[in-house]
Amino acid sequence: MRPSGDRLSHPSRRRILQTTAGLTALGVLGNSASMPVAADPGTEQWAFDTAGGSRSSPTVVDGTVYVGSNDNNLYAVAAATGEEQWVFETGDVVGSPTVADDTVFVGSWDNNLYAVDTETGEEQWAFKTGEAVSSSPTVADGTVFVGCDDTNLYAVDAATGEQEWAFETGSVVFSSPTVVDGTVYVGSADDNLYALDAGVAGSSEDSRVHLGTLGHHGEWRYADQSIPVAAESARSESVPGFGVGSGITALGATGYMLKRRLENN
């Protein structure tokens, strides 16, 4: 029998309600009036029909989804409704796009890297390569970096589409490059991972960085981090295995991280 001095006390309903109300007032937890009612997980919100399927990974910016398709088109679709906003036609399968400075950058198997206006869907420029462009581009300091099936990694001026430089590997470059602190990293089918001087001082800054997709995770500031929780004192109210104060603190920290993550995106 456990000695009475070590008996675990249980939190009062009043304390839990007061703590939850405090978190709501701080904006960490929403109230029932402001929080939307969530649909069941896996419930279809909409489906947008393309004519040829898609190998492309979509990216989302300012309420618009951009995605390539095997029907040779790049589509802009309203994220809320699934309605088509515009379509841009290329000569072959379209890869995974990224967005920077109101421009969609995307490669196609028609041997071109395209820059397309996000609002109108009009072509700004096309950069001709030697083979299909399966790689997804990244953008850093006004330069677009993209791999190509012609074995090259290309650096292209984002404003004009003019080539700045090219690095030849020993095989096709399906890999999608990323730039960190002036170095561009990319893999090749020649069994090598390359680190190259990017010719710019910054890091990747396109939509895939902010969404944390295709190898870009730098802006996900809370990935792989934990929040230290101070140990409860022997006199604090607790439940077996988890102090109420610690539990609420962890809940509040999690709510705060999710809120900041959404704000950053």
N, C-alpha and C positions, 0 to 999 in steps of 0.2 A: 504494500500500500504506500502511495506517494505521501511524504510528509506534507502537512497542511501549508507550510511556509513556501513550498515549491509548486503549489497548485496553480495551474494556468487559468487566468481569468479571461473572460470573453468580452469583446467590445460591445458597448451598448449601441442600439439602433440609432440613438440620437447622435452619437459621435460619428458614426459612419455617414449619416445624412449631412451633418454639419461639414465634414471634410469634403464630401462630394460637392456640396453647394459652393464651398470655397474655391474648388478647382474650376467649377463652371463659371464663377464670377471672374476668375483670372483668364478665362478664355481657353484653358487647357482642355476642358471637357465642354462640349456643346450642350445646349438644353433641347428638350423635345420639340420646341417650336422652331428652332433654327436648323436642326439636323434633318436632312432628307431621309425618307424611308427607303432603305436599301432593298433592291430586288433580290430574289433568291440567287445564290452563286450559280453561274453558268447560264443564266437566263439571257437569251438573245435580245439585244437592244436594236440591232438592225443588221442587214446584210447588203453589201454592195456587189453587184454582179459585174464581173469582167468577162471578156470573151475567151480568155486563154489561161486562166489560173495565174498563180503568182509565186515566184521564188523570192521576191523582194521582201525585205523587212521594212515596215512602215515607220515613218517618223511623224510626230505631231507637234505643231507650232501654232499658237494663237487660235485654237479651236478648229484647225484644219489638219486632216490626215493626208500625208503624201505617200504614195506607194507606186512602185513599178509593176508591170504586168507582162506575162508572156504573150499578150496580144499586141506588143510593141508600144504600148502607151504608158505614160506617166499620168496618174490621176491625182487630183486634189478633191477631197471629199470632206463634207462638214462632219466634224467629230460627233456632234450632238444628234444629227438626223440621218447621216449616211447619204445625203443628197450630193450629187456631183456638182462641183463648183467650176471645174474646167478639166480638159484633157489635152495632153501634149503628145503628139505622135512622133515616134522615132522609126528607124528602119528595121528593128529587131527587138529581141527580149530586153526589158529594162530592169536594171539592178536596184539596189537599195539606196534611196536618196538621203541627203542631209541638207539642212537649211542653215544659212548664215546671211545676215544683212539683207533680208527680204529676197533672197535668191535660193532656189532649189538647185543643188548640184547632184547630178546623177550620171552614171555610166550606162552604156547600151552595148549589146552585142553587135551593133552596126559599126563598131570601131570608133565611137565618139564619146567624149565627155561633154555633157550639156550643162549650161547655166540657164535657168528658166525663172522668170519673174513669178514670185509667189502669189501676187494678186491677179494678174491677167493670164498667166500661163503662156506668155510669149517668150520665144527664145531670145536670150541675150547674146549668147555666142555658143559655138560648138568647136571643141578641140579634137582634131583628128589624130587617132593613134594607129598603130600597125595591126592590131587585132582587137578582139572583143574586150570590153571593160566589164569584168565581173566584180571587181573590188568596189567597196563603198568608199567614196571620198571623205576626207576630213579637211577642215579649214583652220588655218592659223595665221594671224597677222596679214590677212589679205592674200594668202597663197593657198591654193587647193592642191592637196596631195592625193594621188590615186594610183593604185597598181593596175597592171594591164597584162593580158594574155601574151603580149609581144615580149615579155620578160622584163619590162621596164617599170620603174617607179617614176612617175612624173610629178613635177612641181609646176603649177600653172597659175598665172596671175588671175586672181578671182574677178577683177574688174574688166579685164580685156580678153582673157582666154589665151594670152601669149605664153608660150613655154618659157619657164625660167631655167630649168635644168632637168636632166633625166639621168637615172642611175640604172644600169643594166645588170640584171642578175643572171643566173644560169638556167632559169626556167620560168614558167608562167607565174604571175603574181596575182593569185586570187585573194590574198590577204588584204584586209582593210587597215590602212596605216593609222597610227596615232602619233601626235606630236606633244612632247613634254619638254619645256624649258629649252627650246631650240634644237632638240634632237627628234628626228622622225624614226619610228620603229615600225618595221614591216617584215613579214615572212614571205618566203618564196618556196615554190615546189622543188627548188634545188637543194632542199634540206637545210637551209640556213635561215636564221633570224638576223636581220641587219639593223644596225643603229647608224644613222647618217646625219651629218650636219644639215639641218633643214634650211639654213640660210635666212631664218627668222629668229627672233629672240623669244617669242612667246610659246604658248601651248594651244592645242586644239580647242576651238571655241564654238563649234557648230551645234546643231540641235541634238545630235547623238551624244555629245558630251553632257548636256544638261539633263537628258533623259537617262543617262547611264546605260547606253546600249552599244552593241558591237565593240566591246573592249574599252569603251570610254567610261570610266568610273570616278574620275577626279572630282566631279562636282557633288557626288553622293557623300556628303561630309560625315554622315553618321554610319557608314558601312563599317562592319567589323569593330565597332566601338561598344563599350559597355559603360553603364552609369554606376559609379560606386555608391553604395548605400551604407550609411553609418549604422553601426550595430545598435540595436535597441537596448535601453537600460533595463536592468532586472525588474524595475518597477513599472515599466510601460505596459499598457494593455496590449495583448497579443493573442494570436490564435496559434495552434500547434504548427511549428515549422515555419511560420511566416508572421512577422510583426505587422500589425495594422499600419503603423506609421511607415514602415519600409514598403509595404505593399502599395499604399497610396502614393508614396514617393516614386516608386517604379512606374506605376500607372501614369502619374503626372508627367514623368520624364518621357515615357513612350509617346504620350499625347503631344507633348511639346516637340519631339523630334519629327513626328508625322506632320504636324502643322508647319514646321520650318521647311520640311522636305517639299510639301505642296507649294509653299510660298516661293521657294527657290526655282521651282519648275514653271 
